[in-house]
Amino acid sequence: MAKVLMKGNEAIGEAAIRAGCLNYFAYPITPQSEVAEYLSKRLPEVGGVFLQGESEVAVGYMLFGASGAGERVMTTSSSPGISLMSEAISYIAGAECPAVFVNIMRGGPGLGGILPSQGDYFQATKGGGHGDYHLLVLAPDGVQEAVEMTMQAFGLAEKYRNPVMVMGDGMIGQMMEPVEFPDDLKTEPTNKDDWASNGMSTRKSKKKNLVKSLFLDPAELNQHNLNLKAKYEQMKKEDVQYELYNADGDYQILIASYGTMSRVCRTAIDMLKAEGIEAAMFRPKTLFPFPEKQVHDAALKETCKCVISIEMSMGQMVEDVQRCVMGKKPVEFYGECGGEIPSPEKIMEIVKELIG
Amino acid sequence: MQTEIKFAGFGGQGILLSAKLLAYAAMKQGFQVAWIPSYGPEMRGGTAYCTVVISDKLIGSPIIKSPTHLVAMNRPSLEKFDDTIKPGGIVFINASLIPVRSQRKDVVELVVPVNDIAIEAGSVRAANIVALAAFAAKSKLVDLDLLKKCVKEEFAAKAKIIPLNMDAFDRGVAAAQA
């Protein structure tokens, strides 16, 4: 298929349809409202359901209901909306239902602002809702990757029976880039007869399925959590995604960044190279499972003097980078937030200062 | 080689559309492109601006502080971005609404009264197409016939206004070459 020029938000909506998702429930919020606008028009054309909930709290539980009934389902929101959905996300993870949440991050805390930010890293990777659960979190760096990751998200959610989050930011949502929708990323829905409340008449098995997150017996709940933990360990083994950029040569510094920020870093690395300074980039494409070994190994390169995490936040991913590097190399941080994005020139300046 | 073009004006002047059409034509011509809006809490009638990046390799930073060229559709836009343009770049000035000129000596000015030309073509609403065509003719960033085809395609659902926009396009090209 020929490339089309699309806004990130619209491309995410189209990607969901191409991935076989015919259920989309949402509540509008800047900077992701175009997803809802797009799907309100497109979903009825393909026989799908577009539903605007009365609030994000309701939308979260609409996803729980649809996924519990065995349907592919997605919502999109932005930071404050994701906070409101977090209770339902915990229930969905607890009940082991597949669902796709897209967070087009804006500045926070509270209502914050409407411009791009990466302030929700902790929320996405370390919790958000209550209890011992994890989301599988994908972080695209542009419109094409947002499409690919949205399409992959449905298969991953079903593989693990776990909610998956695609974490973009306002820049990825609002910018237009050429995109393709690779057919091979579409996965066939898994058979859900052994667990979903999809109606006795629709399945051969006469087993009564109950979708729930309530386990009052402590031993049973402990075992349930052990089962969940085993899934998260499997994600770490099988579904880590990352990219290393300019990491073949003798780099003096390793820049860790993801999403929109990584594109700025990429430009800074090219500009530094033109001046004879070698810097490499480590870019996690999955924020959970975090590419732990990969950042550790890249940091330990002999010529690498230090690591710096550069984020559109006040320092969140840097804690994972520090954890993985285990004190073997200094780990620095630089960030701006609220819609301010460090420029390539600023990154060059910081890198030069660090490596002397 | 990477070129960045800042389009700026009032909300409602069709700035975002002109920029999109340029990006679309460049994409069709095989370039990497990005259309980057400067969205913010703006009201109707407020300022609107965005940046188009055209490159022969993968586009990195979407943060462009110093674009190659500027298309200024109103006075505040010229005054705001005049300083930021790279030396040697084109500063396009909509003379119908901007009584002043660039303060720079190291840029190429292109002064076109796009509103007046659009009115002659039939409607002031086609001013953005006049500006797009004039800028494209001067900058030679994309093939003009291809760009014109893209404009036609954009208005496919509103066949009635295609002749107006085709005329506006030709007048824009002529103004740049005059």
Interface residues (C-beta under 8 A of the other chain):
Chain A: K3 L5 P31 G113 I114 L115 G170 M171 Q174 M175 M176 E177 P178 T260 R263 V264 R266 T267 A268 D270 G339 I341 S343 P344 E345
Chain B: K20 A23 Y24 M27 Q32 V33 A34 W35 I36 P37 Y39 G40 P41 I59 G60 S61 P62 I63 K65
